[in-house]
Amino acid sequence: MANILMVEDNTFIGRVIQMVLEDIGHKVEWCKSGTEAFDVLDSKQPDLVMTDLGLPGKSGKEVLEKMRSVQRLIDVPAIIMTGSFPDDKDYPERKFYQGILEKPFDLEDLKNIIKKLVLI
């Protein structure tokens, strides 16, 4: 299955997502800050990146911008997980992500969007 980088600072949400994705066979690398995600993106090749927007250190928007600036990560699909609105200044440009999960989201929606974006 897929190697998924999840960037989520909320411990409860992160644990639930990790459990659900691992139960369906994916490997999840969980970062709790944007800064930590920068380090992982420098050294690993995820099949999918899921990021919250409001993070300590670097924002989710900055994580996506970094991804898209690295040649080997340009085509890696990304999902944003957020409770903010599209007109928020911290919202990334649409070209940076392929899916969105608005918090709170249904776990079936999570599974479906992963299935749609990861063809492994």
Secondary structure in CASP SS format (residue, H / E / C, confidence):
PFRMAT SS
TARGET T0000
AUTHOR 0000-0000-0000
METHOD secondary structure of the structure
MODEL  1
M C 1.00
A C 1.00
N E 1.00
I E 1.00
L E 1.00
M E 1.00
V E 1.00
E C 1.00
D C 1.00
N C 1.00
T H 1.00
F H 1.00
I H 1.00
G H 1.00
R H 1.00
V H 1.00
I H 1.00
Q H 1.00
M H 1.00
V H 1.00
L H 1.00
E H 1.00
D H 1.00
I C 1.00
G C 1.00
H C 1.00
K E 1.00
V E 1.00
E E 1.00
W E 1.00
C E 1.00
K C 1.00
S C 1.00
G H 1.00
T H 1.00
E H 1.00
A H 1.00
F H 1.00
D H 1.00
V H 1.00
L H 1.00
D H 1.00
S H 1.00
K C 1.00
Q C 1.00
P C 1.00
D C 1.00
L E 1.00
V E 1.00
M E 1.00
T E 1.00
D E 1.00
L C 1.00
G C 1.00
L C 1.00
P C 1.00
G C 1.00
K C 1.00
S C 1.00
G H 1.00
K H 1.00
E H 1.00
V H 1.00
L H 1.00
E H 1.00
K H 1.00
M H 1.00
R H 1.00
S H 1.00
V C 1.00
Q H 1.00
R H 1.00
L H 1.00
I C 1.00
D C 1.00
V C 1.00
P C 1.00
A E 1.00
I E 1.00
I E 1.00
M E 1.00
T E 1.00
G C 1.00
S C 1.00
F C 1.00
P C 1.00
D C 1.00
D C 1.00
K C 1.00
D C 1.00
Y C 1.00
P C 1.00
E C 1.00
R H 1.00
K H 1.00
F H 1.00
Y C 1.00
Q C 1.00
G E 1.00
I E 1.00
L E 1.00
E E 1.00
K C 1.00
P C 1.00
F C 1.00
D C 1.00
L H 1.00
E H 1.00
D H 1.00
L H 1.00
K H 1.00
N H 1.00
I H 1.00
I H 1.00
K H 1.00
K H 1.00
L H 1.00
V C 1.00
L C 1.00
I C 1.00
END
